[in-house]
């Protein structure tokens, strides 16, 4: 499925476009563009940046639900941007009750607001952050899968996304079925976000290809994700800058016919990238 009109793409590359807005008009790109929003203290200029760059979705972190959250969502919605509640704590896989407390707050917020609601929950629960992951790898991966399964069963009315590392390919047995761990995640949640953090289109597809193919086979929306923060050079576009990142995102459509979306980590560092 083509995601750009070729003529527009060629023109953008020739002109050296420095923002996604220059290449990706919402009427022409065929994927959803999302961005993580980890700091809820950012001013409205960051939302303006998201609007200018044709962002479709924001994954918005908050630990408490307040009027300011509601105002932000309404502003985003007025600009045709959906907002999902971004949350995550690796300890939830062993302490489900703590997650339930947070979900109760979320559901109360949703009930109390007729407008300015979240579209769903974006889970950034990463079992590899556990200090004992190396020695308990299989156990913790299975606990993670079980956490997602319980979550979607307990809250069937809620849309759930899940972030996963591209290397979550351990073969495990869960509920009598044996397959790669990422396949269980794709099966369970509404959408999967592959943290395919590499700084070229070829490598993004290389590390995310298995998840991309499986999600397509099962008709599940999948996001290929890029990093803009201060990480190892191979992981992030920090050193290369916006123009190069945009070119690599544009190049993805030439390298695969599979359906995918794009998510950028995260709004603050993306905006601060050099042109």
N, C-alpha and C positions, 0 to 999 in steps of 0.2 A: 504493500500500500504506500503510495507516494505521499510524502509529508510536506513537500514544497512544490511550488510551480517552478520548473527549471529555470525559466528566464529570470525570475526574481532572485533565485539563488545565485545564478551567475553574476547578475548585476551587483548583488550585495557583496560578493567576494571581491569583485573588481574594485568596487568603491571602498573596500576596507572597512566594512561596517563594524562598529564597536559595541553594539548592543544587540540582544536578541530581537528587540523591537524592529530593528532595521531589516531583519531577514524573515522574521516569523510573524506574519499578520494572522490574527485569530481566524480570519476567513480563509486562509490558505494552508496553514500548517495542520497536519492531520493527527497530531498527538496532543495530549494534555501536558502542560508545563506546570510543575509544582516547585515550591521552595520551602525549606525548613526555616522556621522563625523561632529561634531559641531564646531571644531576649525580648520580653514583652514591655520593656521600658523604652524601646526605640521610638523615635518621633515619627510623625506622619510623612516625613520626606522619604522614609523607607517604603511605605505603602505606595507613595507616588512612583517610586522607582519600580516597584513590582508592576504597577499598572502600565508604566511606560514600556516595560519589557514583556508585555503580553502574558503575564503570569495568570494561570487559570485557577490555581489552588495554593493555599498557604497552610502549612502544618505548624500550628501556633501553640507554643508551650505556655502553660500556666499551672501553678501548683494550687492556686485558689481561684474561685469563680466570683467575679465581681462585675460591677457596672462598666468598668473600663473594658473588660473583655467583650461585653455586649456592644459597646460603642464601636470597638475595633471591627467586630464581625459585621456590623451594619454598614460601616464605611466600605469594607472590602466587598460586601454583597452589592452595594450600590455601584461598584466598579466591575461587577460581574465576576468576582473572585469568590470561590467557595473556601470556607475555613474549617479545618479539622483540628480537633484537640490533639496536640502532640504531647505524649507522656511516655515515661519508661523508667524502669528500675529493675536491674537484673535480679534483685532480691525477691521480686514478686514470684519468681518461679518456685521458690521455697516458702514463701509467705503470701499465699493467695489472699488471705483476709485483708492485708494491707492494700492490695489492689482493689478489693471489693469496697473498701472505705472510699477510695478515690472515685470509683465508679458510682457510688451513691451520690457523691457531690456532683458529679457530671450529670447524672440523670435528674437530680433536683434542679440543676440549672436549666436543663432542657425543658423541664415541665413549667418552670416559672417564667419562661420567655417565649412569647408568641413569635417574635421576630428576633434576629440576631442569634440564632441557634447555630451550633456546630453541625457540620454535615455528618460527622462520625468521629471515630477515635483512630489516631495514628500511633501505633505502638512501636516504640524504639526500645525494645527489651532485648538486651544482648548478653546471652549466657556466658560468652567468652570473657566478659568483664569480671566474672567471679574469680576470686583469688585462688580457688582450687580447681580451676577449669582444666589445667594440664593433667592433673591426677584423677579427675572425675569427669573427663570429657564426655564419654558416652552417656553417663548418668544425667549430667546437666543438660545435654541436648535433648534427651528424652523428657526431662522435666519441663523444658521449654516447650516442646511439642504438646505435652499434656496441658500446660498452662494455656496455650492458645486454644486447644480443644475445649477445655472447661469454659474459657472466656466466651467463645462464640456460642456454646450451648446455653450458658447462663444468661446471656444478653442477646438473644436472637434478633431483637428489634434494632440493634445497633450495627452500623457499618464499621468493620475493622480492617485497617491496613496493618502491614507488618514490614519492618525493615529487617533485611537479612544480609549477612556477609556473603560474598560470592563463593566462599570456600566451604559453605555448609553442605558438603557432599558426602559426609560420613554415612555409611550404610547402617541403618538401625532397624530394630523391630519394635513396632508400636501397635498395640491392640491386635496382635497376631499377623501383622503385615510387615514385610521387610522391603525397604527401598531407601533411597538417599533421603537424608533429613529434609532438604529443601522442598522435596516433593510433598511431604506431609504439610509443610507450611503453605504451599501454594493451594493444596486441596482444602485447607481449613479456613483461611481468611478470605476476605473479599478481594483484596488486591495485595500484591507483593512488590516491595521496593528493594531491588538488588543493589547493594552498595558496591557497585562496579567501579570503584574509585581508581581510575587510571587516567593518564593525560594524553591519550590518543584514541581516535575512534576504533582503530584495530584492536587495541588492548582492552577497551571497554567491552567490545563484543567478545573478545577472547575469554575474558574472565566471567562474563555474564551469559554466555551462549547456552549453557545447559538449562539454566533457569528460564531463559527467554523461550527456548524451544518447548519446554514442558508446559509453561503457562499458555503458550499459543495452542498447543495440542488440547489443552483442557479449557480453552476459551476463558481464561482468567486474565484480567488486566495486569500488566507488568510494567514496572518503571525501571529504566536504566538510570543510575544516579551518578552525578559527578561532584567532585570535591573542589572547593575554592579556598579552604583554610590553610593554616600553616602546618603542613604535614610533609612527609618525605616527598621529594620531587616527583617520583614516578606516580604518586597517588593523587596529586593536586595540580590544578591549573594556576596556582598562585604565581609561579615564576613566568609562565607563558602569557597570562593575561586574557582579557575578554575576547579580543579579536580571534586569537588562536582557538580558544575554547568554542566560540560560536562556529568556527569553520569545522572543527571536529564533530560537533553536534550535527551540523549540516551533512557531513560526510557519512554519518551513520546510515542514512537512507540509501546510499549507494552501495553499502556493504551487506545489507540484509533486506529481505522482503517480509520478514516477520513483523508482527505488530508490536509496538512498544510506545511507552511514554517517557518523558524526561523529568527528572527532579534534580534540583541544585541545592547543595549543602554549602553554605546557608546564606540567608539574605544579607547579613552584615558584611561578610567577607567577599561575597559576590559583588556587591556594590563597590567595595574598596579595591577590587582588582584593577590593575593598570589596564589602560586601553590597548 
